Structure formats: C-alpha cells, structure tokens
Amino acid sequence: MRRITSVLLALFFVGCSHNSDVAARYHEDGRAKPITSIVAMIDTTSFDVPWSISDELTSMIVSEVGKSGKIFVLQKEDDVFTENPFGQDLSWVKREFTDREFAVFMELVEHEITPVASSKKETPLQELSSNLQIAVRLRVIDIRGETPKIVLQEMVRSSYFIPKTMIPVNYNSTTWGSPEFSKSPMGVAHAQVVQEIASRVTDYILLAKSR
C-alpha cells in the first residue's frame, strides 16, 4: 500500500511539473510565448574573483527575462557548440537550437576597475575614486525561418562609480550569493547591467515575434 501511494505521489508531482512547464509557455489568453535559449555568457576578461562572473550574470539575466512573464526561456545543459556565435556564418544555429525560436548569445569583453583621474599629481591609487567598467557583446538571433536572422546586435556598456570614501570590498569573503554582495559596488553594478541586457533582449524578441 505504501509503495502504491509513493508511486501515485511521484506521478502527481511529475504531472504538476509538466503542467506548470506547459502553462509557462503560454499567456493566459492562449498566445504562445517566444521560446528562447539564453546561452551561457562567454567571458574573455581576466577579472579575478572566487566565482564565475559568467555564471552569475547568465543566471541573473535568465531570471530577469523569465520574471517578465513574456518570454519562455528554455535552458538545456547540452547547449554546447564550437562555432563562433558572433561570426558571419549562422547556419549552425538553426541546427543546434532546433526547438527554439530565438537564441541569445553574450560575451563579457570588459570587466575592469579603473581609477578616476585626479587633478592632483602623484595621488596614491588607494585615495582615488574608481569606475567599474563593464561591456557585454550581445546578439539575438531569430531562428524561426529557413535562414537564421540577427534581430539585435550591440555592445551594452555600463560604468559604475565607486567613491574613494567607500571602504574597499574584499570579494574573497563578499562573494556572489552572500547577503553582503548585492549591496556591494560590484553587486549593484552587475544588477544594473543585467537589467539593461534583459530589457533589450525582451523588447527585441517581442518586436520580432510580433512581425
């Protein structure tokens, strides 16, 4: 009896999960949401922190786009490819993402803290304010037709000012996921660039879908 009950409960939760997944694909009026893959961000920078900035930004962007309720983000662990997503040849995208309508590719090309120039000569670096400079290359591809088509391609740039009065943050202890990180200069800067990217991705996919 216990075994039968366990099986029934397992089937119930699997069914709920499936129904939830299906429901997430459609608006309340029955219209299908754009099925989109947001691929893990490529990181070509050398900024040293004890976690993957690529994983952090990707997960935040996926969450932000999903929260809008307008796009169905389909993530798979096997989204692995060897081709250049920012190259001229896009024929492989349709082959690799057969069950998607749109694919989003991102590359972190700049993530650097640079001191702000001072009018005083020979000012020690620790007494200077700084900027956290972030640049992400973004490409959104529409793969609904026979030939993949770029609907958005741009460089999203962000500069976050860190005043010299702010105590330097030790990111070996204030890591991504810790309560303190979201309030740190890097945490705030990342949140800002994530919102900008998520907004751009959402707007352009919905525009392409409406045509």
C-alpha positions in Angstrom: 0.0 0.0 0.0 2.8 2.4 0.9 4.6 1.6 -2.4 1.4 2.3 -4.4 0.9 5.6 -2.5 4.5 6.6 -3.2 4.1 5.9 -6.9 0.9 7.9 -7.1 2.5 10.8 -5.3 5.5 10.7 -7.7 3.2 10.7 -10.7 1.2 13.6 -9.2 4.3 15.8 -8.8 5.6 14.9 -12.3 2.3 15.8 -13.7 2.2 19.1 -11.8 5.7 19.9 -13.0 4.7 19.1 -16.7 1.5 21.2 -16.5 3.4 24.0 -14.9 6.0 23.9 -17.7 3.3 23.8 -20.4 1.4 26.7 -18.7 4.6 28.8 -18.6 4.8 28.6 -22.4 1.5 30.4 -23.0 -0.1 33.6 -22.0 -3.5 33.5 -20.2 -5.2 34.2 -23.5 -3.6 31.2 -25.1 -1.0 33.0 -27.1 2.4 31.2 -27.2 5.4 33.0 -25.7 8.6 33.1 -27.7 10.7 30.0 -26.9 14.1 31.4 -26.3 17.5 30.0 -25.3 19.8 32.3 -23.4 23.2 30.7 -23.8 25.9 30.9 -21.0 27.9 34.1 -21.3 31.4 33.8 -22.8 33.9 35.5 -20.6 37.1 36.8 -22.3 38.2 39.0 -19.5 40.7 38.3 -16.8 39.0 39.8 -13.8 39.9 37.7 -10.7 37.2 36.7 -8.2 36.5 33.4 -6.5 33.4 32.7 -8.6 32.4 32.6 -12.2 31.1 36.0 -13.3 29.8 34.4 -16.4 27.6 32.0 -14.3 26.5 34.9 -12.1 25.4 37.3 -15.0 23.9 34.5 -17.1 21.7 33.2 -14.2 20.6 36.8 -13.3 19.7 37.6 -16.9 17.8 34.3 -17.3 15.9 35.1 -14.1 15.2 38.7 -15.1 13.9 37.8 -18.6 11.8 35.0 -17.1 10.3 37.3 -14.5 8.7 39.4 -17.2 6.3 36.5 -18.0 6.5 37.5 -21.6 9.2 35.0 -22.8 9.6 31.3 -22.2 13.3 30.7 -21.5 14.3 27.1 -22.3 17.7 26.2 -20.9 19.5 22.9 -21.6 22.8 21.7 -20.2 23.7 20.4 -23.6 23.8 23.8 -25.3 27.5 23.3 -26.2 28.9 24.4 -29.6 32.3 25.0 -31.2 31.2 27.7 -33.7 31.6 31.4 -33.2 28.2 32.8 -32.3 29.4 36.3 -33.4 30.7 35.2 -36.8 29.2 35.6 -40.2 28.0 32.0 -40.7 24.9 31.4 -38.7 23.6 28.3 -40.4 24.7 26.1 -37.5 22.4 28.0 -35.0 19.3 26.5 -36.5 20.8 23.0 -36.3 21.9 23.4 -32.7 18.8 25.0 -31.4 16.1 23.1 -33.3 13.4 23.5 -30.6 13.9 27.2 -30.1 12.6 30.3 -31.8 15.3 32.7 -30.6 18.8 32.3 -29.3 20.7 34.8 -27.2 24.5 35.0 -27.2 26.5 37.1 -24.9 30.2 37.8 -24.4 31.8 39.7 -21.4 34.5 41.7 -23.1 35.3 44.2 -20.4 35.1 44.0 -16.6 37.7 46.3 -15.1 38.1 48.7 -12.2 39.9 51.9 -13.3 40.9 54.8 -11.2 39.3 58.2 -11.9 41.9 60.8 -12.9 42.7 63.3 -10.2 43.7 66.9 -10.6 46.4 66.4 -8.0 49.6 64.8 -9.3 51.0 61.6 -7.8 47.9 60.8 -5.9 48.1 57.3 -4.4 45.7 54.8 -6.1 44.0 54.0 -2.7 43.0 57.6 -2.4 41.3 57.8 -5.8 37.7 57.1 -6.7 37.2 54.5 -9.4 34.8 53.2 -12.1 33.8 49.6 -12.6 33.7 49.4 -16.4 31.6 46.6 -17.9 30.9 45.8 -21.6 28.9 42.9 -22.9 28.6 42.0 -26.6 25.0 40.9 -27.3 23.5 39.1 -30.2 19.9 37.9 -30.5 19.1 35.5 -33.4 15.7 34.7 -34.8 15.7 31.0 -35.9 12.1 30.6 -36.9 12.6 31.0 -40.7 14.8 28.9 -43.0 17.7 31.2 -42.5 18.7 32.5 -39.0 18.4 36.3 -38.8 20.0 38.7 -36.4 17.4 40.9 -34.7 19.7 42.6 -32.2 23.5 43.1 -32.1 25.1 45.7 -29.9 27.6 46.3 -27.2 26.0 47.0 -23.8 28.3 49.2 -21.7 28.0 50.3 -18.1 30.2 52.3 -15.8 29.6 52.3 -12.1 31.2 55.0 -10.0 32.9 53.9 -6.7 33.7 56.9 -4.5 37.1 56.9 -2.7 35.2 57.3 0.6 33.8 53.7 0.2 35.8 51.1 2.1 37.4 48.6 -0.4 35.4 45.4 -0.5 37.1 42.0 -0.1 35.4 39.9 -2.7 37.1 36.7 -1.4 34.6 36.9 1.5 31.9 39.1 0.0 31.2 36.6 -2.8 28.3 36.2 -5.2 25.4 34.7 -3.2 26.3 36.2 0.1 23.9 38.7 1.8 26.5 41.5 1.5 27.3 41.0 -2.2 24.0 42.5 -3.6 24.8 45.8 -1.7 28.5 45.9 -2.7 29.6 48.1 -5.6 30.1 45.1 -7.9 26.7 43.6 -6.9 24.9 46.9 -7.7 26.9 47.3 -11.0 26.0 43.8 -12.1 22.4 44.3 -11.2 22.3 47.4 -13.4 23.9 45.8 -16.5 21.7 42.7 -16.1 18.5 44.9 -16.1 19.7 46.7 -19.2 20.5 43.5 -21.1 17.3 41.7 -20.0 15.3 44.7 -21.1 16.9 44.9 -24.5 16.6 41.1 -25.1 12.9 41.1 -24.1 12.0 44.2 -26.2 13.7 43.0 -29.4 12.4 39.4 -29.2 8.8 40.6 -28.6 9.2 43.0 -31.5 10.5 40.3 -33.8 7.7 37.9 -32.6 5.0 40.5 -33.4 6.1 40.8 -37.1 
